[in-house]
Amino acid sequence: LLVNGAGGIAVGMATNIPPHNLGEVIDGCLAIVENPNLSSEELLSIIPGPDFPTGAQIIGKIAIKSAFETGRGSVVMRGKTSVENVRKDREAIIISEVPYQVNKARMIEQIAEAVKNKNIEGISDLRDESDRVGVRVVVELKRDATPEVVLNQIYKHSPLQTYFGVNMLALNGGRPEQLSTRQILDAFLTFREEVITRRTIFDLEKARDRANILVGLALAVSNIDEVIKLIKSSKDSDEAKKLLLEKEWKASDIADLIDLIGDPNDKADKNGLYKLSNKQAKAILELRLQRLTGLERDKIVEELKEIVSSVVELLSILRSRSKLMNIMKDELVN
């Protein structure tokens, strides 16, 4: 909302949020993460106001501060101009930037109409010299005209000076609220914290599922003679699966890895014995003979160690808010 801006009316409520500079907004987020007690003045020094994409200038600071702290205010926007000598003894006002949401062609028409109606005096020629490089509207003045006086008349009778009515109304927790800039940033950071937490939980569950399968494969490989004997003595795959599930397997070789996974539903008992799950039994029955070679067995254990390492890291993120906030800061920066 802050970076792109927003505008619209729905169910009798209107919103008009000006766009802001992406870098400044991110810097503001980082400052709040570093110091949750950041004052309004400190945040205002980081995000000094809206950043309108068509350039121009914002006149005055009081309206900006009001919009920043309350979510409501009227910001004065004024096009960027300069005075140049276009011919001998002739000056011209050059408009190089127009205010946000102002149509350049319509602005020129309004200036021409004001000149025709004599609301603006001192203009001898008006032309648009804009190209792909940028905006350039030339307002050529009469010999006796004063540029400052003519410019003030243009501000008064054309949208070269206009207003942006800030009304930062947005849905917060499903309810429409008038929000200050700080409240919008706080809501965004809360959302990012929730996203990272949920993503970490998802990654943890996925890693534990894979680790569970690898534990079953590692147990089967370390007890391969018993597994083969059990499968050979079974009349079909259902009976083999049932026998695999009923038997308690020695898990002393990988007991430490099972503990590091930290899954309360996936543990060896105090005697170092382990009972397989349905998924593990299915994976063992689907095990290819090539995975019984020494190199393949080592690969299973190596992958299990990598998964365990990632599980430990994911658990540390969920247990430490400071670590989670560091991830948030890194993602904001990158």
N, C-alpha and C positions, 0 to 999 in steps of 0.2 A: 504493500500500500504506500509506504513512504517513498520508495525508489521510483516506482512507475507512476504514482499518483492515481487518483480515482475520482470519478464523478458520476452522479446519477440520482434518480428519484425512485423510491419504491415504498408503497403502502404509506404514503403521506410523510415519508422521511427522506431528506436529501443529504447527500454527502458531496464534498468537494475538497479532495486532498491534493495539495500540490506535489509535484515530483521533487525528489531530493537527490543529492549526489551519492552514488553508490559507495564510494570510498569513505565519505564522511559518515554515512550511516553505519558502515562496518566498524569504523574507528569508534563510533559512539557505543556500539554493542560491546566491543572489546573493553572499553573503559568501564562499562557497567559491570562486566564479568570480573574485572580486576578490583573494582571498588563499588560494591552494591549501594553504598551510601553516597555516591556521586551527587553533588549538588546540581540544581537546575542551571546555575551560572556556568559551572564547569562543563556541563553537557552542551550548553549553548555555544561555548567557545569551540567545541569540536564540530557541532552541526550548526553553523551560524544562520541557517535559514534554508528556504527552498532553493532548488537549482533548476531553473527553467531551461529546457533544451534549446530554445531558439535564442538564447542569450538575453540581451537587454539588461536593465538595472532594476534593483529593488530600492525604493526610496524610503528612508526612515527605518528605525529599529524598534520603535514601540509596538507597531502592529505585528512585527515578526515575533517579538517576545510574547505578546498576548496569544498569538496563534500557537506558539511553541508550548506555553504553559497551560493553556485552557482548551486548545483545540478549535478555537474560533477567533477570527479576526479578518481584517480587510487589508491586503497588501497592495501597495501602489507599485505598478510596474511602468517603467519608462524606457522607450527605445534608446539605443546608443547613437549619438550624433557627433559630428565634428563640423568645423567650418573650414572651407578651402577656397582659395582663389582660383576660379575656373577660367577667367579671362582677365585682361587688363581692366582694372578698376571694377571688376565684378566678383562678388562672393557668392558662395552657395553652401547651403546646409546639406551635409551628406548623412543620410540615415543608413547605418551599417548593420543594425540589429533591430528587430521588431519584437514587441512583447509577446509572451506566450499566448497561443490560441488566437492571435490577431492575423487576419488574412491580409497579406501585403497589398494585393490588388484592390481589395475593398478599402483599405486605408488610404491608398493613393486617390481613389475616387472621392472619398470623403474630404480629403484635403482640397481637391479640385473644386468640389461643390462649395466648400467654405470660401474659397477664393472668389468663385463666381457670385456668391451671395454677399461678398465683401465683409464676411466675418473675419477673414484673414487678409491682411494687406501687406504689400511689399514683395510679393512673389511675381517674377516675370516668366518663369518657365518651370515645368515639373516633368521629370522623366525618370523612367526605371532603367537603370543600367546593370541590373543584377545578372549574374552568370553562374556557372557551376562553381566558381570560387567562393562566392558569397553574395550577400545582399548589398545593393548599392542603389539607393534612391536619391536622385539629385534634385534639390529644391533651390533653383537659381533665384537670386534676389535682385531687386531693382537697385540702382546706384545709391539712392538715398536711404535704403532700408537698413535697419539695425538688426543683425542676426539674432541677438538675445530676445528682442521684442517679438520678432516673427516666430521664433521657436516657441515662446510661451503661448502664442496664439494657436500654433499647431497642436500643442499639448491640450489646450482647452477644447478645440473643435474637431479633434480626430482621435482615433484609438492609439496614437503614438504614446499616449499616456493613458493607462487604464487600470482597472482594479481586479484583483483576484480575491474573491470571498472565500476564505478558508473555513471549512466546516468539517472537521475530522470525526465524522460519525462512522462507526464500524461495528460489526458484530464481534463481541468479545464473550466467549463461552456461550454462544448462541443468543446473546441479548444485545440489542443495539445500545451503544454507549458513546457519549462524547468523550474522546480520548485525547490526552496530551501526547506530545512526541515521546516523552519518557514512558508513558503507559503502553504505547504501541510497541516500543522496543522491549519493555519488560514482558509483554505478552508473546512477542516473537521468541525471546530467549527461553521462556518457559516451554513454548512449543518445541524448540530445538532440543531442549533437555529431554523432553518426553520422547521425541523421535529417536535420539541416540540411545536412550534406555531401551525402548522397544526393539530397536534394531539389534542391540547387543544381546537382548534376551533371545531374539529369533536366531541369531548366529550361534549362541550358546546351545540352544536346543538342537540345532542342525549338527553342530560339532559333536554333541553328546550322542546323537543318533548314530553318526558315523563311527564314533569311538566304541559304541556298544557292539556294532557289527565286527569291528576290528578285534575287540576283546574276544568275541566268540571264535573268530578265525584263528587268533593267536593260541587260544586254548586248544582248539582242534589240532593245530599243527604240533603243539607240544605234547599232545596225547594222541598222536596220529594212529598208533597201533591199535589202541582201544576203540577209537572212532571207526576205523576200517572194519574191525572185528564185529562191532555192533551193527554197522550198516549191512555187512555181508550176511549176518544171521537174521536180518529182518526180511519178512515176506514182501513188503512194499514200502514206499516212501513215508506213508502215514505212520506205520509202525516204527520205522527208523526215527522219525521225528519225535514220536512219543517216548521212545527209549532215551533219546538224547536229552529230552526235557526232564525225565525222571532221575537221571544219574547226576550225582554230585562230582564235579571235576576239580582236580587239584589246580589251584591258581597261584601258587607260591611264586612262580617266575614273573608274573606281571601284577602281583598284588599292589605294589607301590603305584603303578600306573592307574589301576582301577580307583585307588583312593584319591589320586590327583584329579581325576575326572570330576569328582565331587557330586555325582548323581546319587541322591538318597535311595533311588530304586535299583541301583546297579552296584552291589557290594558283595564281597566275599565274606563268609562267616568267620568267626574267631578261630576256626580250625584251618582256615585257608582254603575252604571248599566253596565252589561257585556253581550256581544253577543257571542254565542257559534260558534265554527268553525265546519266544516264538520266532522273532526276527533272526536271532543268532542261529537257531537250529535250521531255519530255512537257508541261511547263507552258507552254513556248513555243508548241507546236502547239495548245494549248487557249486561247491568248491571244485575247481578244476585240478586235475592231477599235476599240471605244470606248477601250481602254486605250492606243491609239496617239496620242491627243490630247495636246497639250502639258501640260494640267493633270493628266491621268492619269499621264503620264510622271514629272512632278514628285512625285506621290503615291508612286510606286514607290520613287524615290530617298529620299524623306522617311521612308517606312516602313523602308527598309533602314538608314538612319542611326539610327533609334530602336532597331532590333534590335541593331545594332552596339554602341550605347551600353549596352544591357542585357547583352550578351555580355561587354563589358569589365568591367562591375560584377560579374557572376557569376564571372568569372575572378579578379578581385581578392579575392573572398570565399574562393575555394578556395586562393589563394596566401598568405592572411594568416589565421592562427589567431586573432589578436586581433580581427579584423573579424568572424570567425565567432562568437566568444564575445560580442561586442557584440550581434549579432543574437539570440543565445540569451537574453541579459539582457533585451533589449527584449520578446521574446516571453513571458518569464516575468512581466514587469511588466504587460504589456497583455493 
